[in-house]
Amino acid sequence: MAEPDADDDERLFAVVGVAEGTFGRFEPDTPPLIDGRGRVRLSFSRVDMFRTCPRRFRYTYVDRLPTLPSPALSFGSSIHTALEAFYDRKLPTMPSEEELVGSLYDAWDPTGFAEVPRTEQLEYYRHGQQVLRRFHRRVAPTYRLPAATEAWFELPVDHEAVVVGSIDRVDVDDDGRFHVVDYKTNRRVRSRAQVAGSLQLAIYALACRHLYGALPATVSLDFVVAGVEVRVPIEELDLEAARQAVLDTAAQVRAGVDRPVPGPRCGWCDHRAICPAWQGEGPEVLGRAHTELTALRRSLARDVRRMRELEAGVARIEAELGVPPDPTGA
């Protein structure tokens, strides 16, 4: 069967059975980032990006332009997945150092290394093994199963926003108090004051209360590459400021604020070439977006064709067997 292309759109819409250019009930029924209750759907990373540069936020989360994977992101996700396996267990017996290091093989995310030499990916992998060995030796004396790993939350903030995300680890001590831990895989270690001022940890503390009914006693950033955990008591966090930061961001997103804010992060922004604050290559950067659109259209055409062929086959066999058709269409 020949590969469908953009010229198949008209036939595709006819097969789906809706007006050309639409997909009926599959079309989005709310604007980008607005959920079914009219709330702005945010996360810490979205709030952080908006506060850094509203234009980059728009390109990433409203226009949904594709971004390039990177070795650093893949390395970080791989370490996170390995540590999740280390703590997400049925029995309280601590995995051995070799088990933790071996889990990196299954956890490894190669997507960010597609454009780099294989030797560089191997260097990252070996570095990850070293990081996990040091982590194991550091936590071995106090290892215990946590209350949760990758604890997903959807935290409502008034009626204006909902903040979603997952907490890397929620520990519980002998007194039943919670302790929120977030892993960081960059090399830079933040000071105690910076950790106390972390918007991310303040949001996670509020999320902990939403999930478990109580604020954590402490929050911490575990800089696993450096082998340092920086912990602060909940009293040092400004939870109301975090809540207000979410509401302020939601209000500006609703208002369509998208001004560019040039700064140090522009050097590795995927969208710099089309940003009005820079004189880049312009629309050429949209090539990735057009490539993804073409791939999605082709995938949709294949799926619809397969669905219709299977529906017809099932209907024929049901007729031959005298089986009444499913009235639900399932």
C-alpha positions in Angstrom: 0.0 0.0 0.0 1.4 3.4 -1.0 2.3 5.9 1.7 -0.4 8.6 2.1 0.7 12.2 1.6 -0.9 15.6 2.1 -3.0 15.1 -1.0 -4.9 12.4 0.8 -6.5 14.9 3.2 -9.7 15.2 1.3 -10.2 11.5 1.1 -9.3 11.2 4.8 -11.9 13.7 5.9 -14.5 11.8 3.8 -13.6 8.5 5.4 -13.8 10.0 8.9 -17.2 11.3 8.0 -16.9 14.9 9.0 -16.6 18.2 7.2 -13.3 18.8 5.4 -10.7 20.4 7.6 -12.3 19.2 10.9 -12.2 15.9 12.9 -15.6 16.3 14.6 -15.5 15.3 18.3 -11.7 14.8 18.1 -11.2 18.5 17.6 -10.0 20.4 20.7 -12.9 22.0 22.5 -10.9 24.4 24.6 -8.0 26.8 23.8 -4.5 25.6 24.5 -3.7 25.3 28.3 -7.4 25.8 29.3 -9.0 22.7 30.8 -12.7 21.7 30.8 -13.4 23.8 33.8 -11.9 26.9 32.3 -8.7 26.8 34.5 -5.2 27.5 33.1 -3.3 24.2 33.2 0.2 24.9 34.5 3.2 23.1 35.9 6.3 24.4 37.7 8.3 24.2 34.5 5.6 26.2 32.6 5.4 28.8 35.3 9.2 29.0 35.4 9.4 29.4 31.6 6.8 32.1 31.5 8.5 34.1 34.2 11.7 33.8 32.3 10.4 34.6 28.8 6.7 34.7 27.9 7.5 34.4 24.2 9.4 31.2 24.6 6.4 29.9 26.7 4.0 30.8 23.9 6.1 29.0 21.2 6.5 25.9 23.5 3.1 25.5 25.1 0.6 27.5 23.1 1.9 27.2 19.5 3.3 23.7 20.5 6.3 24.0 18.3 8.6 20.9 18.5 11.8 21.2 20.6 15.0 19.3 20.1 15.9 16.6 22.6 19.3 17.1 24.3 21.8 14.8 25.9 21.4 16.6 29.2 17.6 16.0 29.3 17.9 12.4 28.3 20.6 11.8 31.0 18.4 13.5 33.6 15.3 11.4 32.7 17.4 8.2 32.8 18.8 8.9 36.2 15.3 9.8 37.5 13.9 6.5 36.1 16.6 4.4 37.7 16.1 6.1 41.1 12.4 5.5 40.9 13.0 1.8 40.4 15.4 1.9 43.3 12.7 3.1 45.7 9.5 1.8 44.1 9.6 -1.7 45.6 7.3 -4.1 47.4 9.8 -5.2 50.0 11.9 -2.9 52.2 15.1 -4.7 51.3 17.5 -2.2 49.6 18.7 -3.2 46.1 22.4 -3.8 45.8 24.7 -1.3 44.2 25.0 -3.5 41.2 21.2 -3.7 40.9 20.9 0.0 41.0 23.6 0.5 38.4 22.1 -2.3 36.2 18.7 -0.6 36.3 20.3 2.3 34.2 20.3 0.0 31.2 16.5 -0.4 31.2 16.0 3.2 32.2 18.3 4.7 29.5 16.7 7.3 27.3 18.6 7.5 24.0 16.4 10.2 22.3 18.7 13.1 23.2 21.8 11.4 21.7 20.5 11.0 18.1 22.7 13.9 16.8 25.9 13.1 18.8 28.6 10.5 18.3 28.1 7.2 20.0 31.2 7.7 22.0 29.6 10.7 23.7 26.5 8.7 24.6 28.8 6.1 26.1 30.5 8.7 28.2 27.2 9.9 29.5 26.2 6.3 30.3 29.4 5.6 32.2 29.0 8.9 34.1 25.5 7.8 35.0 26.8 4.6 36.4 29.3 6.5 38.6 26.6 8.8 39.8 24.3 5.9 40.8 27.2 4.2 42.6 27.9 7.3 44.7 24.2 7.7 45.4 23.9 4.1 46.6 26.8 4.5 49.0 25.4 7.8 50.3 21.9 6.6 51.1 22.6 3.0 52.1 22.9 3.8 55.9 19.4 5.4 56.0 17.6 3.6 53.2 13.9 3.0 53.7 10.9 2.8 51.4 9.2 6.1 50.8 5.5 6.9 50.9 5.5 7.5 47.2 7.7 7.9 44.1 6.7 10.0 41.1 3.6 11.1 43.0 1.4 12.7 40.4 -0.7 15.7 41.5 -3.3 18.1 40.0 -3.3 21.0 42.4 -6.2 23.5 42.0 -5.3 27.1 42.8 -8.6 29.0 43.4 -10.8 28.6 40.3 -8.2 30.1 38.0 -5.5 27.5 37.6 -4.5 23.9 38.2 -0.9 23.0 38.6 0.1 19.5 37.5 3.3 17.5 38.1 4.9 14.7 39.9 7.1 14.7 43.1 10.2 12.6 42.7 10.0 11.1 46.2 7.8 11.6 49.3 9.4 10.1 52.4 7.7 9.5 55.7 9.5 9.3 59.1 8.7 7.4 62.2 6.5 10.2 63.5 4.4 10.1 60.3 5.8 13.4 59.0 6.3 13.8 55.3 9.5 14.9 53.5 9.5 16.0 49.9 12.6 15.2 47.8 13.3 16.4 44.3 16.3 15.1 42.3 18.5 17.5 40.3 21.0 16.1 37.7 22.9 19.2 36.8 26.3 19.9 38.3 25.4 23.2 40.0 24.5 22.9 43.7 22.2 25.6 45.1 22.7 27.3 48.4 20.4 26.7 51.3 18.8 30.1 50.8 18.1 29.3 47.1 16.5 26.0 48.1 14.3 27.8 50.7 13.3 30.2 47.9 12.5 27.5 45.4 9.2 28.0 43.7 9.2 24.4 42.7 9.6 23.1 46.2 6.9 25.4 47.5 4.5 24.1 44.9 5.4 20.5 45.8 4.8 21.3 49.4 1.3 22.5 48.6 0.8 19.5 46.4 1.8 17.2 49.3 -0.9 18.7 51.4 -3.4 18.3 48.6 -2.4 14.6 48.2 -1.9 13.5 51.8 -3.7 16.1 53.9 -0.6 17.6 55.5 2.3 19.8 54.6 5.7 18.2 54.6 8.0 18.8 57.6 10.9 19.4 55.2 11.6 19.8 51.5 14.9 19.2 49.8 16.8 19.2 46.5 19.1 16.2 46.0 21.9 17.1 43.7 22.7 13.5 42.7 25.6 14.3 40.4 27.4 16.3 43.2 26.2 13.9 45.9 24.7 16.6 48.1 21.2 17.0 49.5 20.1 20.4 50.7 17.1 20.3 53.0 15.1 23.1 54.6 12.1 23.0 57.0 8.7 23.9 55.7 8.7 27.1 57.8 11.3 28.7 55.6 9.2 28.4 52.4 6.8 31.2 51.3 3.8 29.2 50.3 1.6 32.2 49.7 4.1 33.7 47.3 4.1 30.5 45.3 0.4 30.4 45.1 0.4 34.1 44.0 3.0 33.3 41.3 0.7 30.7 39.9 -2.3 33.0 39.8 -0.2 35.9 38.3 1.1 33.5 35.6 -2.4 32.2 34.8 -3.8 35.8 34.5 -1.1 36.8 32.1 -1.5 33.6 30.0 -5.2 34.4 29.7 -4.3 37.9 28.7 -2.1 36.6 25.9 1.1 38.2 27.2 4.0 37.0 25.0 6.7 39.6 25.1 10.2 38.3 24.5 12.7 38.7 27.3 16.3 38.3 26.1 18.6 36.8 28.6 21.3 34.2 29.3 19.0 31.3 28.3 18.5 32.6 24.8 21.7 30.8 23.7 20.0 27.4 24.0 16.4 28.3 23.1 15.1 26.1 20.3 13.0 29.1 19.0 15.6 31.9 18.9 15.6 31.9 15.1 12.0 33.1 14.9 12.0 35.3 18.0 11.5 39.0 17.3 14.2 39.8 19.8 16.8 38.2 17.6 17.7 38.3 13.9 17.7 34.7 13.1 16.9 32.5 10.1 13.2 33.1 10.4 10.7 30.6 9.1 13.3 28.0 8.3 13.1 26.8 12.0 9.5 25.8 11.3 10.9 23.0 9.2 10.7 20.7 12.2 7.1 21.7 12.8 6.1 21.0 9.2 7.9 17.7 9.3 5.9 16.7 12.4 2.7 17.8 10.8 3.3 15.7 7.8 4.1 12.7 9.9 1.0 13.1 12.0 -1.2 13.4 8.9 0.3 10.3 7.4 -0.1 8.4 10.7 -3.7 9.5 11.0 -4.5 8.4 7.4 -3.0 5.0 8.1 -4.9 4.6 11.4 -8.2 5.6 9.8 -7.7 3.2 6.9 -6.8 0.4 9.2 -9.8 1.1 11.4 -12.2 1.1 8.5 -10.8 -2.1 7.0 -11.1 -3.9 10.4 -14.6 -2.6 10.9 -15.6 -4.0 7.5 -14.0 -7.3 8.2 -15.7 -7.7 11.6 -19.0 -6.8 10.1 -18.7 -9.4 7.4 -17.7 -12.1 9.8 -20.5 -11.2 12.2 -23.0 -11.4 9.3 -21.6 -14.8 8.3 -21.9 -16.1 11.9 -25.3 -14.5 12.6 -23.9 -12.4 15.4 -25.9 -9.2 16.0 -23.7 -6.1 15.6 -22.6 -4.3 18.8 -25.0 -1.4 19.2 -22.4 0.7 21.0 -20.1 0.6 18.0 -17.2 -0.5 20.2 
